[in-house]
């Protein structure tokens, strides 16, 4: 039961990472956010956002696979 709860928390954290990464990338592209910000139009933030979203999706996928494969968790 504790393992299942920990994996669920890990999955939520991964999903938040994906969300934050997408927001960073979209701000870097200038598609969302304020018109004047250090992030707007900066390609470095696009890369940071894509990296964050990628790590978040990997964490979410790993937690989901473990949750689905281990029925005793």
C-alpha positions in Angstrom: 0.0 0.0 0.0 2.8 2.4 0.8 4.6 1.6 -2.4 1.4 2.3 -4.4 1.1 5.7 -2.7 4.7 6.6 -3.3 4.4 5.6 -7.0 1.2 7.7 -7.3 3.0 10.7 -5.8 5.9 10.1 -8.2 3.4 10.0 -11.1 1.8 13.2 -10.1 5.2 14.8 -9.8 6.1 13.6 -13.3 2.8 15.1 -14.7 3.6 18.4 -13.0 7.0 18.3 -14.6 5.4 17.8 -18.0 3.1 20.7 -17.4 5.8 23.1 -16.2 8.0 22.0 -19.2 5.3 22.7 -21.7 4.7 26.1 -20.2 8.4 27.0 -20.2 8.6 25.9 -23.9 5.6 27.9 -24.9 6.9 31.0 -23.1 10.2 30.6 -24.8 8.4 30.5 -28.1 6.5 33.7 -27.1 3.1 31.9 -27.5 1.9 32.4 -23.9 2.8 34.7 -20.9 3.4 38.3 -20.5 4.6 40.4 -23.5 7.8 41.4 -21.6 9.6 38.7 -19.8 13.2 37.4 -19.8 11.7 34.0 -21.0 9.8 35.3 -24.0 11.5 34.7 -27.3 14.5 33.0 -25.7 15.3 29.7 -27.4 17.2 28.5 -24.3 13.8 28.4 -22.4 12.4 26.2 -25.2 15.2 23.7 -24.7 14.8 23.9 -20.9 11.1 23.3 -21.2 11.4 20.4 -23.6 14.0 18.8 -21.3 11.8 19.2 -18.3 8.8 17.8 -20.1 10.8 14.9 -21.3 12.1 14.0 -17.8 8.6 14.4 -16.4 7.1 12.1 -19.0 9.8 9.5 -18.3 9.1 9.6 -14.6 5.4 9.4 -15.2 5.8 6.4 -17.6 8.1 4.5 -15.2 5.7 5.0 -12.3 2.7 4.0 -14.4 4.4 0.8 -15.7 5.4 -0.2 -12.2 1.9 0.5 -10.9 0.3 -1.6 -13.6 2.7 -4.5 -13.5 2.9 -5.0 -9.8 -0.5 -5.9 -8.5 0.7 -6.3 -4.9 2.0 -2.7 -4.7 
